[in-house]
Amino acid sequence: MEGADAEEPQNGGVWSLSGDDLILLAPSSGETKAVIVPSEQVRISVVHLPLKARRERVTALPFALEDQVAEPLGDLHFALGTEISEQRHICGVVRHTVMAKWMERLEAGGMLNAFLVPDALVLPVPKEGGWSVQRSDGRALVRTSDGAGFACPVAMLPTFWEAAGSPLCISYGEPLPQEIPWEPAEVELEPITSRIVVPDLDLRQGLYARPRRRVSKAARRVSYILAAGALAHAGIAVADTIALKMIAADRREAAQQLVEKYLPGTVVSEEFAAEVQQLLETSRGLDRTPFIPLMNQLATTFARAGPGVTLRSLSYDGSNGKMRIVVEAPDMSALQRVQPALVAAGLDVVTEPSTFDPSANIAGFTIETGGAGATR
């Protein structure tokens, strides 16, 4: 599965990501693919989020955990998991540098559609006040009764156990250190493919979200229609649509005039010009599609995101009302503000992990408006 043109594995299963190696742990006849990663590199917690909408919980998550992390929020990726009890959710925190490395390995292995799950969370949640523990090869995986978990060297397990108030330990692996009273599990673990069908925490969120459909690397390289532009801070008035309709029929000239006014220096491709011309020639027109309102929302959003946040490229598909944008920011902290700003503007945003470049602070997003003629 190595190489730039690696294909997505056809069958499901569970893999382990250890160093640079993807190791198949258990194949499956189903379609679910999951990769488990070392929990030592993930802070797994349970957080109280008394918010109804998921997007509100996602936006609030970094601030709810701010006191628990010792690094700048902009350096960290936050992932929201299942609701383990009322208003209490499992969550994970990983450095962006670590996530970027994992994503690079998944792409090289043709696994861009796989869940990414901390390995401690493949253990069952124990009874109240207990721990589920799996010891193997000098390492211990622990699942706590609140649904969280961690991993540590076996030598450190007694220290963590004592600090946690000496919980009752149920062992699913090798015997535990003699300092720790423990009981063997009464039943064997189900196959790992059954335990991970719907993971309690999938780290593939936000900038790293799983693509909704498979896209080849070649297609990703050419998928952006407009390149190297900077979004103007001024909004787009409806009068601009009327003016555009009066421009000569040459579709490239019409599109170029529209884009040049608000994205100076951007070169319009024939594909984008064709889309604009089609909208102008149909009864719906640009002023009856989400295009103009969407551009207005984007201008406002970028202004709120802070100085230095610019639009590198965009494309628009009038048949389904989707706009794809690639954003560049001066630093990771500023890039982290883009998605919450888009959500706050009322936009339905899907991230495109294949475009994420942490070294250049670049990320791509798809904004869905619900199709031609839709409004939000």
N, C-alpha and C positions, 0 to 999 in steps of 0.2 A: 504493500500500500504506500510505498515511498514514492516521492517524485512530485513534480509540479502538476502533472496531469492525472494524479491518482483518482480513481473512480470511487464513488460512494458505495460501501459494501451493500450488497443486495439484501442479505438477511440481517435480522436483528441479533442482539446479543449484548453482553457486558464486557467491556475492556478495562484494563487498568493502565493508567499513565504513570509510569515510573521512570523518572529522568526523561530521556528522550524516546523511550520505548513504549509503544502501544501493544499491550499483551492481551490476547483474547482469553478471558476467564471462563466464559460460558456462552456458547452459541444459542440462538433461539430461532424458531421458525417464524416468529412474529416480526413486525417491522420496527419495534422499539429498539433504539440503540442508545447505550449509555456508557459513559467513560467515568470511572471513579478516580478521584485525585487524592493526594495525601492531605489528610486533615490538619497536619502540622502547619500547612500554609494557608489555612482558612480559620478565621475566628467564627465559631458557630455559637450563636446566642439565641435567646428568646426575648422578644421585645414587646412591650405593651403599646399598641397603636389603636387608639379609640377613634378611628376614622372609617366611614362607610365605604368610600370609593377606593378601589385598589390604586388608582393613579395618585390619589392623595397620600395613601400609605407609602407608596414608593418614593414620593417626593420628600416625605417627612422622615424616612428611615435614617439617612445619614445624620440628621440633627438629633434624632432620638438616641443614637449611639455615639455621639460626639465625645461624651465624657468617658467612654469605654475604650477609645482608641488613642494611641499616642502619636499618631502621624497626621499630617494635614489631610483633610477630607478629600481634597483634589487628587491625592495620590492613591486613593482607595476606591475599589469597586464594591458596591453594596447590592446584595441580592435578597429579595423577599421570598420567603417560603410559605409553607402551609400554615393555616391557623390551628395551632395545637390545642388551644382552649379559647374561651371567649375573649376576643380582642388581643390575644397573645399569639405572636407569629414567630416561627423559626426564621432566622436570617443568617446570612453569611457575609463576611468581609474579607476581601482579598486585595493585595496590591495590584495595581494596574500592570506593573511590569511582569508579575507572575501570570495574570490572566492573558496578557499578550503572548507570552511564551507558550502557554497551553493552547491558545487559539491557533498559533502558527503550527503547532504539532498536529492538531486536529485537521487543519486544512491539508497538510502534507500527507496525512493518512486517509484523506477522503471521508472525514467524519464530521463535516460541518453541521449535520443534522442531529448530532448526538446530544443527549443530556450530559451535563457535567456536574457530578455529584460528589461531595466529600465522603470519603470511605467510612467515617464513623457513623454516618447516617444510614448505612445499610443494615445496622443492627436494630433489633426491635426496641421500642420504648419500654423500659421496665416499669414495675409497679411503683407507686408513690414512695419516694425516699430511697429507691434502689438504683443500682447501676447494672447495665448490661456490658460485659467486658469480653473482648476477644483478644487473646494473647497469641502472638505468632512471630517467630524470627526476631525475638528481642524487642518487639514493639507491641504496644497495647492500644486497641481501639476501645473507646468508652462512649456509651450512650446513656445520658442522664434522664431522670424521670420527667423533667420538664420538656424533653424532646430535643435538647441541645446535645452536644457531644464534643469530643476532642481525641487527639492521639498523642502519645508520648512514649519515650523509652520505658521498658518494663522497670528499669532501675528507679525511675522517678514516680512510678505508680503509687507506692505506699505514701509518699509525701502528699500527692494530690488527694489521695483517698482520705488521709487524716484531716487535711485542710477542709474537705467537703463535709466533715462530720461523721466519718466512718460509715458510709452507706452500705447496705446489704448488696453484695456483688453476686451476680449470676454469670457464670463463665460459659462461653460458647467456644472456647478453644483450649489451649494448653492450661495446666494448673497455674494459679496465680501465686505471687510471692507469699511466703509463709506468714508474713506480717499481716496479711489481709484474710480475714475469714470469708469464705466463699462457698457457694453451692453450685453444682453442675446444673446446666439447663435441663428441664424436664423433657423438653422436646427438641429435636434437631431443627436447625434453621431451614426454612424453605429454600429452594434453589434461588440463587441471587437474581436470576432473570425474573422471578416472580416478585421478589421484594422491591424491585426497582422500576416496575412498570410505570408507576406514577410517583416520582421521587418527592420526598418531603421538602427538598431544596434543590433547585436547578440553578446553577451559577450562570447559566446562559441567559442573561437579562441585560436590558439597557444596551450599551454599546456592543455587547457580545451576544445578543439574542440570536436564537436559531432562525435561519431564513425560512420563510413560509413555503418557498419552493426552491428546488435545486437550481443553481445558476453556475454555469461553467466558468472557469477562470478566464477564458477568452472573452466570454460575454461580459464579465465584470470589467475587463479592461476597456471595453468600448461602450459601456452602458451610459456614460454621461455625455449629454448632448451639448451643453454649453460649458466652456472651460475658462478658468482664470479670470473671473469677474469679481467685483466687490459690490455688495448690495447697498444701494443708496438708502439713506435714512428717511427720505421723503416718501410719503404714501403715494399710491396711484389713484387718481381721481377717475370717476366714471367718465368724465369728459375726454380722457385719454382714449377710451374705447371708441368713442364717436370719431375722434380724430383719426384713429387707426383705420376705421372703415373707409375713410376718404382717401387713404393712401392708394397709389396705383396698384394694379392687380398683381404686380410682380411679388410673389409670395416671400421671396427671400428679402427683398427690400423692405416690405411691410414689417416682417418680423425683426429685421435688423434695426429699424427705426424704433420699434417698441422697446427692444432690449437695450439698445445703446443709451436711451434716455435714462434708464434706471440702473443699468449694469455697464458703465463705461469701459470700453476696451474689450468687451466680450465679443467673440466671433460666433455668429449664428450658423449652425449646421443646416443642411438641406432638410434633414428629418424634422427638426424643430420648426423650420419655416413651413413645411408641409402641414404640420399639425395646426399652426396658427391660421394658415390659409383655409383649411377645412372648417375650422370654427367660424371664420368670417363668412364663408360661402353658405353655411347652413342656416336654418331658421333660428337656431339657438344663439349663435354668435358668442363672442367672448364675454359680453356683458350678461349673458344668461347661463354661464357656466361658473364654477367656483374659482376660475383663474384669477380674476381681478380681486375679489375679496381675499383670496389666499395670499396674493402678493402683498396686499395691505397688511395682513396679519403677520407675514414674515418680516416686513419692514419694522413693525412695532416690536416684534420678538427680538430681532437682532439688536435693536436699540437698548432693550432691557437687559440683554445678555452681557453687555459691558463693552468697553473699548477693545478694539483689536479683533473682535469676532467677525469674520468675513465669509462670504459665500464663494466657494471656489467653482462650483458648477451646479447646474440644475437641468432637469428635463421634466416635461409635462405630457401626460397622456390623457387627452380629452375624452377618450372612450370610457375610461374608468375613473377619471377625476384624480389620478395619482400624480403627485409631484415628487420627484427625487432630488435631493440636495446633498451636496458635500460641503462641509463646514470646516474652516480652519480657525484655530484660536491661538492666542499668544502662549498659553500654557494649559496644562491639564485641568487646573481648577476652573478656568474660563470655559473649557470644552464641556466640563461637567454641568455647567449652568445652562447649556443650550437646550437639552431635552426637557428639563423642568419648565424652562421659559416657553417652549413650544406647547407643552401640555397646559400651562397656565393660560395660554392664549386660546384654549379651546380646540386645539388641533389633535387629531388622531394620528399618533406618531408611531412608526415601526422603525427600529434601528436596523442598519445594515452592517453586520460585523465584518463582512469582507472588505469594507472600505476603511476600517479603523487602522490608523497608523499612529501608535503612541509616541514614536520618535519625532513625528512632525505635528502632533496634536491635531489630527484630522479625523473626522468621522462622518459617516453618511446616514441619512434618514429618509424614509419614505413617509410622505404625508398623504393620508387617505381622506377623501372628501365624500365618498359614497357614490361616485359616478357622475356622468355628465348631467348638468342641470341641477345637481344637488347644491344645497346651501347649508351652512352651519353657522 
